Amino acid sequence: MSGFRLPLFALAGAGLLTGCATESGPLATMAAEGANPITGEGLSNPNPTRIGSWATLPEGRQWGSTAGVDIDPTDGHVWGYERCAAGSAGGPGINCDNNPVDPIFKFDRNTGEILANFGAGIFVTPHGIDVDEDGNVWVTDFAGNEAGTKGHQVHKFSQTGELLTSLGVAGQPGDAPGQLNQPTDVVVGPDGSIFVADGHAGQGLTTDAQMEVARDAGLTGRIVKFSPEGDYLMEWGEIGTEHGQFRTPHALAFDGQGRLWVADRGNHRLEIYDQNGNYLESRYQYGRISDVFITEDQMVYAIDSESNRLRHINWRNGVRIGPVDRDALVGFIPGWDSDSRPNHGVAGEGVAVDADGNVYVAEGPASLFDAGSAFTRYALAAGM
């Protein structure tokens, strides 16, 4: 979630925005008539230039996978992390516990130069990232180490890498108040309250019996709310398919109305809540969503990195773009064709948008090999 007010980056030039500026808000948005939200056909691509290997990596290091990227509201530069050379999502093999290099990066958004790099020795597998209004960097750690001493926490850092706060019990997953179990993302609300999406296990469960077993085993699919001081306040949700339930709440974002958006990846939807967990409405045109970013101009960017012939047939991977106020699309940045995912394309897991309308994608385990590096930049079309 960005604290910058982004311009309406001339989507109007692509025929995607219509109307005129008013004193009460930005330009009105209009969905493309006849467009296919599943394949992206009929939707214009405002960011057609893909720039791989855009960001710098310290000499001697190898890129690992990632799922998170965000824009710093204090200066507009790009924050992200990579999983310490782990090509997978973590777990057995290489991770940030047994390869304790600095996983968190800040990059110059124009050059890709490293502006900050820290976090060594703290994580097992970083997953979600949020930069709050003061520039503090929040990162979740969704896996635990074998020793039971790290993981299943949320960590808050200063811009220089000082560890300021940790939520959850280190290395001890659970569903009790104050515990976390595979936290996937974190976002700081308008009043400083902290919201954590908790539970990565639900997305592969496809029967009521499987979901019941998972709930009985203490696996989570919930949103946990903490006070600005880090005290547990409340939670809502469990593994399931009804509103108020989730099959992997994979990402969080706030819109300009102070509503919390949840990327409910396993249920192929965006769920919208007030800050007390009351369900408001849903969006269904964005695919199997791994991350969501809402600009200050109230445009939704949601990235689908997981659709394939077995778990979301026909849907093409990529970044779908639409207005906050209704379930409609105005743009689509497609993934690239790859033999690893025929007919669906390949795209990353994390998405963020800078003040000029450039889009940054964090490459997950499914796209890292094709992408060649953990971060890709999609430049705004010339003349827009």
Phi, psi and omega in degrees: 000129184261145174267357179279151170268108182278143173291162177281035168015037169057032168301336176300329179295338178264007179080019185260336180242140178227166179110194180220159181293145177230166179290339187266350181176183182286183179299149174290154180244149181227130178292148178289123181292137177076003182287151179253108182293339183286312183262342185086358180297135181090355177257134179285151178255106181284348183231071189281346186264111181267125181243101178276167180048042185281320185268156182274146174237138179306146182303135177090354180259157178244139180296137169253176180286170179206172173217007189221139175206146180209165179254133179285119181290348181273336182214357175083004180275176193252129173252144174197183176217160168228155193270047169056041177081005176284121178283337179270190177280355181124200181085214181302149183096206181290135171207183184281355174277313182267353172229075193280064171270171181286116184271339187265132183232148164240128182244143168296125188290342180268324188248342186080003179295142178286122177259335176204152180202118184202183174104006182298140174083000185256326190255161163256302179217099176300150183223303181244154182218141176215137175250120185279179186298336180269000180088005175289146186250121181250130181223134176270154176235104194265359178238160178249158176270168183297328182284347181072029183245351181220156173103170180059043181221171170239131182242138177249129181237153168283173179298337181261004175098007176288128178284117186260321185208148170226135176251151183089173180255120187305121173073006186236087180291147178183171181248012177283158176307130181092345175263157175230157183218097185061059177294129186260330181203166180214145173213144179263127184281174182303329180263009180093353176297152185248129180243130182239127171275125190232123175118110182254355193274344191283340191295336181265002182271127188236004176229158177298323180296317178298318181292323177296317177299317181297316179297318180296331180278357179087010175290149190244155169209083193210167171246128180248130181252131177241154174290166176302337178272357177095012179275138178297131179248310186192175174205162172211150175105156174205173178295128180167186185243350179285164172298135186092356173241162184217150165242082185076089170286098196270339183202157183227151173200152173255143172262182184291346177268002182079019178270143181267124177260133180240123173279099182272083195298312183293337177262004173058049183202162167255128179251138184242132184227158165279178187282359174253012175086011178278126181293137180246302181194179184225164172232139187235002186262012188253358175092206179265094201272129176262331180206154179222137179227129180244121180284165177294340175273012172063045169249136182263127173244116180235131185253130177255112181249358194237350182298134175206183188292345182258335185233358170191070190300141177081334181290133180266139179289151178151189181257118176262140188235132179202170179281155180296326195277356176200165183272080183210149181252145176237351181199162182207125173256104187287153167291175180260153181292139180207143176296340181287340179212070185298141177072354179245334185080170181236132177217163181280188185255327183253153180215142175208158184229130181271182187292342179263000181091005173288143184250134180245133182240133175266124188272121180273185182303326183284338185246348186302315184299314180291322184288325179087347176203169188283341185226136179235143179247132175250108185282147176296145181301143180301137178084001181264000000 
